[in-house]
Every structure is written in structure tokens, then in C-alpha cells.
Amino acid sequence: MEGLVTSFYGKQVVPTIKERAIFNLSNLTTGTNVAPVFVVRSSGTPSELCLISKYVLSVDLGITVNKNGTSIATITWPSTSAVNTEIVQTLTGITFAVGDVISVDITSSDGSINSTGIATLILSYTT
């Protein structure tokens, strides 16, 4: 997509492309690197984290997001939240380079397991 330029009312514009790393969590046992990793394909700037649970949880779900093994963000889905409520956190001051590895740790949870998935974490970034 490099060099892609469009015309908008006579002005040349380079479109912003939004990428997403989606982590579907089916086992909420606490631990490190609990989901398949995401390898960054286009450099960019992370803008937000969104965490959603499709089931009632008895304990707050705490998640840490790592870049190349170092924590860059944390987010918590409170156990008092209604099912399918989005918890959104804005991210600033972080950049991604091609090849960065994004991983997820669960730091607190009730240990729920469901093969169809319990929670989804979405990391959005612009390139």
C-alpha cells in the first residue's frame, strides 16, 4: 500500500489504514503468552484496546499486552460488567515496527474454559 494516493476534492490524500490484532481467548487460566502471537506486518501506531466477554465472569479479567516480551498495556474487564460490554482503552506513545511480536498474558481471571471462546481482545493500530 505504500505510495497509494487518492484525490479528495482536488487534494491528494494518503489513506490511513487500520490494522487489528484479534485474540480469541477460550482458556482464561492465568499465565503468560496464553494465545497465538501476532506478528506486525506493517509499522504503525496502536490506538486502542477493546476487551469483550460473552460470558459472566466471577473475577475481574486482567490482561497484559506485550511487544517483544515487554509490557505495553494492561486492560481489565470487571466481573460486574454486563455480558458483551466493550471495555475500551485508548493507547498513546507506542509504535510498532515490522516484525514486532505481540503477545497476551492473563494476570487475573476465574479460570473459565470454553472451546468456543469466552473473551476477545482487539488491538487496533494505524499504519
N, C-alpha and C positions, 0 to 999 in steps of 0.2 A: 503494500500500500504506500510505500514511500513515494513521494513526488505526486501523489494524487491531489489534483487541484480542481475545484469546480468553480463555476461562476454563479454568483448570487447578486442579482441587481447590478451587474456590471463590475462587481468586485470579486477578486479571486480569493477563494476560501479553502483552507486545508481542513477537511472534516476531522472532528475528534472521534476517535474510535474507542468504545468502551469494551473492555475485556472483563471476563468473570472467571474466577476460580470457584467451583462449586464442590463442597464437601458434604456428601450424604452420610450421616452418622447412624449406623444401625446398632452399634455396641457402645454404650456410654460408660463403660468401665474406665476409671481414671487411668491415665498413662500418657506416655509420650509417643508422638508420631502415630496417632491412632487411626489415620485414614490414608488412602493413597496420596502421595505428594503431588504437587502441581509445579511444573517447570515453566517458568516465564518464557514466552515466545517472542514478546515484543516489549521493549523497555517502556516504562511508564510510571505514573504516579497513582498509588492507591487512594481511593476517595471514600469508601465506606465498607463497613462490615454489616451484614444482616444475618441474624440468627432467628430461626423459627423452629418451634417444636410442634409436632402434630399429636402429641400425647401429653397428658398431665404428668408432671414430674414431682416427686415428693421432696426433692432437694434442688437448690439452685444449680443450674448447669453452667460451669465456668470453663471457658475455652481460652487458650493462648494460641496466637498465630505466630509462627516463626519464619524468618527469612534466613536461609543458610544456617539454620540451627540456633539463631539468636531471636529472642522475643521482640516482636514489633508492635503487638497489640493484644489486648485482652477484651473479652466481652462476656457478659453474664446474662443468661435467660432466667429471671426469677421464677421460682416454683409457684409463686402467686399469680403469674401471668396466665391469661386465658389461652387455650389451645389455639394454634395458628396465629398468634400475635407476633408481629415482627418487632424485634429489638434491633434498632439501627444505631450504629456508632460511626461518626464522621472521623476520617483519618487525615492527618496532616504530617508534613515533614518526612515522608517516607518515599523512597524511589525504588523502582525495580529495574534491573538490567537483564538482558537476555541471558538465560541460563540459571538465574536465581532459583532456588528450590524453596517452595512454600510448604510448610508442614503444620499440623494441628496437634495440640496437646489438650487433653481433658484434665482440668485441675480439680474440679468438684462435680459430683453427679450422684444420682441414686443407683447407678449401675444397670439401668434398664438395657435390655437387649430385645431387638425385634428385627427379623430378617428383612422386612420391607422398609426399614428406616424409622428413626424416631425424630431426629432433628436434622436441619440443613443449615449449613454455614455458607454464605455467599460473600466473597471478597471481590469488590468491583474496583477496577482501575482504568485510567485513560492512557492512551498511547499517543 
